[in-house]
Amino acid sequence: MKRIAIVLGTRPEVIKMSPVVGTCRSRKGTGLDYFMSRTGQDCSCDIGWVFSGGLGLPDARYNLDVGAGAWGRRHGAQTGRMVAGMA
C-alpha cells in the first residue's frame, strides 16, 4: 500500500492542491492511502471554510499549529516546528 502525506500551509496552497486531494479520494480502495496535515501557518482564521465545504475537502488529520509569520514567528522557526510536528 502506498501512503501519501499531503501537507497544506496557506489558503492559496490548499486551493491549488485540492485537485490532488480529489484524485487521491477517487483512488480510495486501490491501495492508495492518504491523509492531510495543516501547518497552521496561515493567519487567516477563516481557512476552516475550505475544509468544511468550500472545496469539499476532508478535515485534516493533523494540525501542526506553527503560527503565522506575521505573529512574530520567523520562517526558519516555522519550518522547524513543521518538521518537528511531522516527526
Protein Blocks (a to p, Z undefined) as FASTA:
>chain_A
ZZdddddfbfmlmmmmmmmmmmmmmmgonlpacddddehlafbfklmmmmnomnopacdf
bdfknopfklopafklmmmmmmmmmZZ
